[in-house]
Amino acid sequence: MNVAFVPVRGGSKSIPLKNIKELCGKPLVYWTVKAASESNHIDKVYVATDSGLIRSTVESFCLPKVEVIDRSAESASDTASTEFAMLEFAGKYDFDNIILIQATSPLLTSEDIDGGFKLFDSDDCDSVLSVVRQYRFIWKETNGIAEPVNYDVFHRPRRQDFGGYLMENGAFYITSKERLISSKNRVSGKIKAYEMSEETAFEIDEPNDWIIIEQLMKKRNKKIFNKKIKMLLTDCDGCLTDGGMYYSENGDELKKFNTKDGMAFEILREHGIITGIITGENVELNRRRAEKMKIDELHMGVKDKLAVVKMLAEKYNISLDEIAYIGDDINDIPVMKEVGSSCCPMDAIKEVKECADFISIQNGGSGVVRDIVKYLL
């Protein structure tokens, strides 16, 4: 069993309560916990904290696999090491392998975590740590005299000929429970390094780090969402609703929609973005809700959603790359693979999550469109 351990304390001195301070619209800790939750190699994610406010914040994410646990005051003190918290955790919980994840590395992705575990599972490997490759010339000072550490000043290499060096970026560390307890260290034995992108060298420790990483996050979001989006389309049940089927005593069918999504469509109209609902169902409830939200296009009883999307692209003279689509089940996948930006609720099926560019923090019927629009715009 592989577990993620994310220690977050409330007593940060440089940035008060930095772990729940918003970064690109979400609390800082959300980004790493989300990455861990989406990893195919992690069975359980434990967030250890001494703060009730942090606990309630993390629990509000409603992320799968995640459990918030208490962290003792001793392990959350300014002088306690991270290893102390890890060993405290290891003494109470069962697991085979552990990945320590630092909340201060929000550029971490589930792909990085999976890559780290693949390396950990390779031959002759006892531990893995995340690194970035740097191309700087390092010097040290001895008795007031500076000396080069990693190059010859008389044969200064060109960047393309310089192998560089590996630097810990603090994002994650993987080891077994057995080795953690015996070595009392986050890594030991035969250690391998998993290289992450150069931008992940930044960690949030000081206010200036926050500014830099927020800009990097915004740049990454631009890659997720095509900024030329001119149309947003969504499935209905499981996206705009919670997917439940409710009936009154008279046998009338009822559905639960979210008012936040109504506001999201209003914002999209203000930005000149065409809106639409494409659903396999053909019920009056969906029509009435679409009319109230002033949706531009409503297509019900649809068997081939991709055909409808292509028809709408032709009708409005836009490309598929200029369309964002929200789906939650297998009949949405053909569309999601073709459009510019594909999104899904947190409780979408696994196959949909695997092909989505963006997974909302919200479940279906809980404001998925509103959450996505915040990033889209």
Secondary structure in CASP SS format (residue, H / E / C, confidence):
PFRMAT SS
TARGET T0000
AUTHOR 0000-0000-0000
METHOD secondary structure of the structure
MODEL  1
M C 1.00
N E 1.00
V E 1.00
A E 1.00
F E 1.00
V E 1.00
P E 1.00
V C 1.00
R C 1.00
G C 1.00
G C 1.00
S C 1.00
K C 1.00
S C 1.00
I C 1.00
P C 1.00
L C 1.00
K H 1.00
N H 1.00
I H 1.00
K C 1.00
E E 1.00
L E 1.00
C C 1.00
G C 1.00
K E 1.00
P E 1.00
L H 1.00
V H 1.00
Y H 1.00
W H 1.00
T H 1.00
V H 1.00
K H 1.00
A H 1.00
A H 1.00
S H 1.00
E H 1.00
S C 1.00
N C 1.00
H C 1.00
I C 1.00
D C 1.00
K E 1.00
V E 1.00
Y E 1.00
V E 1.00
A E 1.00
T E 1.00
D C 1.00
S C 1.00
G H 1.00
L H 1.00
I H 1.00
R H 1.00
S H 1.00
T H 1.00
V H 1.00
E H 1.00
S C 1.00
F C 1.00
C C 1.00
L C 1.00
P C 1.00
K C 1.00
V E 1.00
E E 1.00
V E 1.00
I E 1.00
D E 1.00
R C 1.00
S C 1.00
A C 1.00
E C 1.00
S C 1.00
A C 1.00
S C 1.00
D C 1.00
T C 1.00
A C 1.00
S C 1.00
T H 1.00
E H 1.00
F H 1.00
A H 1.00
M H 1.00
L H 1.00
E H 1.00
F H 1.00
A H 1.00
G C 1.00
K C 1.00
Y C 1.00
D C 1.00
F C 1.00
D C 1.00
N E 1.00
I E 1.00
I E 1.00
L E 1.00
I E 1.00
Q C 1.00
A C 1.00
T C 1.00
S C 1.00
P C 1.00
L C 1.00
L C 1.00
T C 1.00
S H 1.00
E H 1.00
D H 1.00
I H 1.00
D H 1.00
G H 1.00
G H 1.00
F H 1.00
K H 1.00
L H 1.00
F H 1.00
D C 1.00
S C 1.00
D C 1.00
D C 1.00
C C 1.00
D C 1.00
S E 1.00
V E 1.00
L E 1.00
S E 1.00
V E 1.00
V E 1.00
R E 1.00
Q E 1.00
Y C 1.00
R C 1.00
F C 1.00
I C 1.00
W E 1.00
K E 1.00
E E 1.00
T E 1.00
N C 1.00
G C 1.00
I E 1.00
A E 1.00
E E 1.00
P E 1.00
V C 1.00
N C 1.00
Y C 1.00
D C 1.00
V C 1.00
F C 1.00
H C 1.00
R C 1.00
P C 1.00
R C 1.00
R H 1.00
Q H 1.00
D H 1.00
F C 1.00
G C 1.00
G C 1.00
Y E 1.00
L E 1.00
M E 1.00
E E 1.00
N E 1.00
G E 1.00
A E 1.00
F E 1.00
Y E 1.00
I E 1.00
T E 1.00
S E 1.00
K H 1.00
E H 1.00
R H 1.00
L H 1.00
I H 1.00
S H 1.00
S H 1.00
K C 1.00
N C 1.00
R C 1.00
V C 1.00
S C 1.00
G C 1.00
K C 1.00
I E 1.00
K E 1.00
A E 1.00
Y E 1.00
E E 1.00
M C 1.00
S C 1.00
E H 1.00
E H 1.00
T H 1.00
A H 1.00
F C 1.00
E C 1.00
I C 1.00
D C 1.00
E C 1.00
P H 1.00
N H 1.00
D H 1.00
W H 1.00
I H 1.00
I H 1.00
I H 1.00
E H 1.00
Q H 1.00
L H 1.00
M H 1.00
K H 1.00
K H 1.00
R H 1.00
N H 1.00
K H 1.00
K H 1.00
I H 1.00
F C 1.00
N C 1.00
K C 1.00
K C 1.00
I C 1.00
K C 1.00
M E 1.00
L E 1.00
L E 1.00
T E 1.00
D C 1.00
C C 1.00
D C 1.00
G C 1.00
C C 1.00
L C 1.00
T E 1.00
D C 1.00
G C 1.00
G C 1.00
M C 1.00
Y E 1.00
Y E 1.00
S C 1.00
E C 1.00
N C 1.00
G C 1.00
D C 1.00
E E 1.00
L E 1.00
K C 1.00
K C 1.00
F E 1.00
N C 1.00
T H 1.00
K H 1.00
D H 1.00
G H 1.00
M H 1.00
A H 1.00
F H 1.00
E H 1.00
I H 1.00
L H 1.00
R H 1.00
E H 1.00
H C 1.00
G C 1.00
I C 1.00
I E 1.00
T E 1.00
G E 1.00
I E 1.00
I E 1.00
T C 1.00
G C 1.00
E C 1.00
N C 1.00
V C 1.00
E H 1.00
L H 1.00
N H 1.00
R H 1.00
R H 1.00
R H 1.00
A H 1.00
E H 1.00
K H 1.00
M C 1.00
K C 1.00
I C 1.00
D C 1.00
E E 1.00
L E 1.00
H E 1.00
M C 1.00
G C 1.00
V C 1.00
K C 1.00
D C 1.00
K H 1.00
L H 1.00
A H 1.00
V H 1.00
V H 1.00
K H 1.00
M H 1.00
L H 1.00
A H 1.00
E H 1.00
K H 1.00
Y C 1.00
N C 1.00
I C 1.00
S C 1.00
L H 1.00
D H 1.00
E H 1.00
I E 1.00
A E 1.00
Y E 1.00
I E 1.00
G C 1.00
D C 1.00
D C 1.00
I H 1.00
N H 1.00
D H 1.00
I H 1.00
P H 1.00
V H 1.00
M H 1.00
K C 1.00
E C 1.00
V C 1.00
G C 1.00
S E 1.00
S E 1.00
C E 1.00
C E 1.00
P C 1.00
M C 1.00
D C 1.00
A C 1.00
I C 1.00
K H 1.00
E H 1.00
V H 1.00
K H 1.00
E H 1.00
C H 1.00
A C 1.00
D C 1.00
F E 1.00
I E 1.00
S C 1.00
I C 1.00
Q C 1.00
N C 1.00
G C 1.00
G C 1.00
S C 1.00
G C 1.00
V H 1.00
V H 1.00
R H 1.00
D H 1.00
I H 1.00
V H 1.00
K H 1.00
Y H 1.00
L H 1.00
L C 1.00
END
